């Protein structure tokens, strides 16, 4: 049995990790249907965390306010 192949070694989208609430906010510029891959990628990179899609502006705000 072979191991599943991982396409990315790092999280593929710009994101912010909220450790306290176990939530990852991601900005996915491609929109639909790319956003459908978020749950699968979350399981690979952040098991146990919830994923949330946000705008670039909201992501920048999260990063600025929590740096």
N, C-alpha and C positions, 0 to 999 in steps of 0.2 A: 504494500500500500504506500502510495506516495503522499508526501506532505503537500497541502494546498499551496499554490504559488501566490506570493504576495506581490502585487504590482508596485506598491509604494513602500519605501522604508520609513517614511515620515507621513504624518497626517496630510492628506492631499489638498486641504483647503485652509485658508486663513481662519484662525479660530481663537477663542478665549476659553480657558478652563476655569470654572468656578468650583474649586475644591470643596468649599463648605457645603454646597448644595448638590455636589456630584452631577454637574451639568456642564456640557460643552456647547458653546455658542459658535456656530460656523456660518461663514459667508460663502455661498456657493454661487459664483457669478454665472454659471451656465444655466441655472434655473431648471425647469422641467425638461427632460426626464432625469437629469443628473442628480437632483435632490433625492430621488428614490434610492440611491446608493448609500445615503447617510446611515441608516440602521446597520447595514453590513459593515461599513467602515468603523462605526462606533464600537461594534463587538470586537473588531480586530485591535483597535488602538486604545480604547477606553472601556474595557469591560465593566459593567455595573453602573456606568454613567448614562444619563439621558442626553440625547442630542437635540439641539434647537437650531433652526435656521433663522438667521437674522440679516438685516440690511448691513451694508458696509458702514454706514453712519453709526448704527447702534453698536456694531462691533468695535469701532474706533472709540466710542464713548465708554464702553466697558473697559477697554484697555487703558484709556487715559485716567479713568476714575479709580482704577484698582491697581495702578502700577506702584 
